[in-house]
Structure formats: structure tokens, C-alpha cells
Amino acid sequence: EQAYLDLGDTPPVDYRDVVLNSLIERALIVQAANAQGISVTAEAVDARLVEMRAGADGEANFAAWLEANQYTEEEFRDALAMEIITAQMLDQVTADVPYAVEQVHARYIQVDDGALAASLREQIVGGSDFALLAQQYSLDQVAAQAGGDLGYFARWSLQVPEVAEAAFALQPDEISDVIAVTNADGSQTFYLVQVIEKEAQRPLTANMRYDLLKQTFEAWLTTQWEQASITRFVEING
């Protein structure tokens, strides 16, 4: 926002909204950290600064980086302190996130015609090959090339929760009923799912665990917003 002020312009409303919400979010994290007795020492910030100066390959390069990013050293120290507190809160909030969870290996077909989905299900139940029909009809061309194979996934890791819910309710080799999902624009997409394998405790991939850590922290942060009493003294909608 300071960059806009230096140019004599007023920041766009949506930009101010983002900045204000970011400041509130930081305050909520600090408040929660204080409640848990979590704090950052000057020594910890100093140590992080030493690392960054070393990584910048010299004081001159580091000073140039600060200037390019419109930081004074004191402002950057504050930013580092916030980064350290956030990392500590992240560790605490996500301490119970598992490394292995129940996962399903399944394939699916996605179409935009309910009658076609019903017909495909009849064909599969009658003995037709699910993977072949997925290759021929599924709208998801990437998965279709692999016969609709989604690989292993956890309950929360699919973009369409209804598909995940159906898959976890099935046993290996079972076929779901037609799953109708209403999209944001009011249209409908139809899915069929076939479970290949299920594992009660399968290790999460690095990407899956990262997503779970992120979801867990974001859910915690949402709770902080909901429980906080926030008064805005800056009008952000006009």
C-alpha cells in the first residue's frame, strides 16, 4: 500500500481489503501464540537474519534485496518475527496430522449427460470393461487415457467430494450408482466410480500431506476469525 501512497494514488479497494485482512490474520496468529505462551526472541530473529545474509552472498546484496522489496531492516525484522511465530503455530496446530490414512484406489467416468451415465453403468454391470468405456466417453481426458484411473486418494483429496464419498462407501470391484453433481453455474455433471483397492492405512505422499497440513491450518485460522471480535476502522467497500 505504501507504494501507492508514494505515487500519490489511492490503493484499489480490493487491494486494501487484502492488506487489511492480512493484518487481521497476523494479529489473530500472534494473539493465539501469546495465549499458548509462544514468543519470538531477538536472538532467533538475529539468527535468521544471519542465515539470510549468508544466502544473499554479501551485505551489499542483502541491502539491495531489502531496498528492492521496500523494507527497512527493522521492518524486515518484524516480518521475520511474524514468519517464525507462524511457523511455530503451524507446528502446534498440525502436530496431530497423520502420515498415513485410509485411501482408496479407484477409477471413474465423468460425463455431462445423465442418460449416458445410466447407460454406461448398465453396460459395466453387464460385463463391459469400465476402463475402456472411460477411455471412450469420459470428459476428463487425462484420467481417460489411463482408463479413468485416479490412483490412490484420501477422503479429502479429490476436487469433487461426492465422488470421494461414493468411492469410500464401496468395496473393491463395486460400481457406484450414477452420481449427479450440480455445478456453480447450475449445470450438472455425472460420475461413475469403480473401486479397485482399499487400504486402511496407506502412507501419504509428500504433496498429499502438504495439502492436509495446509487444510488443517486454514481450518484453524477460520475458527480464529469466527471466534474473534473484530472492529474495522477502515472502510474497504467504498
Secondary structure, DSSP 8 states (H G I E B T S, - for coil): -HHHHHTT----HHHHHHHHHHHHHHHHHHHHHHHTT----HHHHHHHHHHHHHHTTSHHHHHHHHHHTT--HHHHHHHHHHHHHHHHHHHHHTTT--SEEEEEEEEEEEES-HHHHHHHHHHHHTT--HHHHHHHH-S-HHHHHTTTEEEEE-TTSSS-HHHHHHHHHS-TT-B---EEEE-TTS-EEEEEEEEEEEEEEEE--HHHHHHHHHHHHHHHHHHHHHHS-----S----
